[in-house]
Amino acid sequence: MSSPRRKIVAGNWKMNLDRSQARSLAAAVAARSSEAAAAELVLCPPALYLDPVLEAVAHSPVSVGGQNMHDKASGAFTGEIAPPMLIDLGCRYVILGHSERRTLFGETDTVVNAKARAALAAGLTPIVCVGETLQEREAGRTGDVVTAQVRGSLAGLSAAEIGRLVIAYEPVWAIGTGKVATPEQAQEVHALIRRVLGTLASPEVAAKVRIQYGGSVKPDNAAELAAQPDIDGALVGGASLKADDFLGIARAFGG
């Protein structure tokens, strides 16, 4: 049976590109978005370049998201971005709890949970990231770690709110390393996440939640990942900085 979930492929540009490059890349993806028409495409540029990217994709089906946000709607938080600001620009998505935010900036499940609540309240769709380190995987703790992150990051959310989320499983050991979980390894964790979502909401809600894989996804390994029943797309890092590579991945999920 084919999945009723529409695939979603998001490009996390991280702290890369300048204004002109961001606009050009977004325009190239928008112009060729029909190559992966069955999938939803999302671009997440640096916050400074959200405006030109939004302008570049304005007449296309491509969506735009932030890479992070604060959990407060306004206030004395120098350097931060409020959820209503992302909405005001025209963003639909926001990445929350990326492993770099967790490891480099100390974000905990509690922090991610507060941001997820705020994003949903503002009308944004959070892409909530979870994943284990190499040390945790080698210690056989992948299931425990991922389960705890999902439960902690989504604590207190209603079934309806959980149904509005996207989850991204990103094994930390495979991000930017060139390593990638085998399709079977990725599928195993995606299936686990869906079971956990079923206990937090219901099996029916869990069946509708899209779960992306993130971790050195490239055009040459995307098709094998896309063939797995519980992998509903990709959160793409380095390969999203080139239109050909990003669209090659997108075609694997929605071509």
Protein Blocks (a to p, Z undefined) as FASTA:
>chain_A
ZZfbdcdddddekjgdjfklmmmmmmmmmmmmmmmmmbccdddddfklmmmmmmmmmmcc
bdcddfbdcfbfbdjdehiacfklmmmnopabdcehiaklmmmnopafklmmmmmmmmmm
nopacdddddddfklmmnopmmmmmmmmmmmmmgoiafklmmmpccddddfklgonlpac
dfklmmmmmmmmmmmmmmmmcmklmmmpccddeehiafklmmmmmmpmklgbdcdfklmm
pmklmmmmmmmmmZZ
